[in-house]
Amino acid sequence: MDTDMGSGGEDAAVGGIAVDRLRSIIERVERLEEERKALAGDIKDIFTEAKSAGFDVKVIRQIIRLRRQEPSEIEEQETLLDIYRRALGM
């Protein structure tokens, strides 16, 4: 097995793989994963705050999901929901 223990430059390769480039990509993803974990914790704290203020967290999540959608998508979903409810006698 070819193991290049060179100077650590971009050209260092093992089995045709640019080792430094691979390491850089992996480390960048790892840093972003850590940031995502921290952000998820922050979001959880905000939902806890909302709940303690008397807000319904499930509804807040629905509102956030709706705000990401196009108005036409929302209208289509609401129309289908209404049709399905009427079909089920709700």
C-alpha positions in Angstrom: 0.0 0.0 0.0 1.3 3.4 -1.0 1.4 5.8 1.9 2.8 9.2 1.1 4.2 10.8 4.2 5.3 13.9 2.3 5.1 17.5 3.3 1.3 17.5 3.7 0.7 19.6 0.6 -2.3 19.3 -1.8 -0.2 16.8 -3.8 0.1 14.3 -1.0 -1.9 11.3 -2.3 -2.6 7.8 -1.0 -4.1 5.4 -3.5 -4.8 8.2 -5.9 -6.7 10.2 -3.3 -5.6 13.8 -2.4 -5.3 13.3 1.3 -5.2 17.0 2.3 -8.3 17.7 0.2 -10.2 14.8 1.7 -9.2 15.7 5.2 -10.3 19.3 4.6 -13.7 18.2 3.3 -14.3 15.9 6.3 -13.2 18.5 8.8 -15.5 21.1 7.3 -18.4 18.8 7.4 -17.6 17.9 11.0 -17.5 21.6 12.0 -20.8 22.2 10.3 -22.3 19.2 12.1 -21.2 20.7 15.4 -22.7 24.1 14.5 -25.9 22.3 13.5 -26.0 20.6 16.9 -25.5 23.9 18.7 -28.3 25.5 16.5 -30.7 22.6 17.2 -30.1 23.2 20.9 -30.8 26.9 20.5 -34.0 26.2 18.6 -35.1 23.7 21.4 -34.5 26.4 24.0 -36.7 28.8 22.0 -39.5 26.3 21.8 -39.2 25.7 25.5 -39.5 29.5 26.0 -42.5 29.6 23.8 -44.2 26.8 25.7 -43.5 28.4 29.0 -45.1 31.6 27.6 -48.3 29.6 26.9 -47.9 29.1 23.2 -48.7 25.8 21.5 -45.3 24.6 20.1 -47.0 22.2 17.6 -48.9 25.1 16.1 -45.7 27.2 15.9 -44.0 24.4 14.1 -46.9 24.3 11.6 -46.7 28.1 11.0 -42.9 27.9 10.4 -43.5 25.0 7.9 -46.2 27.0 6.1 -44.0 30.2 5.9 -41.5 28.1 3.9 -44.0 27.2 1.3 -45.3 29.1 -1.7 -48.8 30.6 -1.2 -50.2 28.4 -4.1 -48.9 25.2 -2.3 -50.6 26.3 0.9 -53.9 27.0 -0.9 -53.7 23.6 -2.6 -53.1 21.8 0.7 -55.9 23.7 2.4 -58.3 22.9 -0.4 -57.5 19.2 -0.3 -57.7 19.2 3.5 -61.2 20.7 3.2 -62.3 18.1 0.6 -60.9 15.2 2.7 -62.7 16.5 5.8 -66.0 16.9 4.0 -65.6 13.4 2.5 -65.1 12.0 6.0 -68.0 14.0 7.5 -65.8 16.1 9.7 
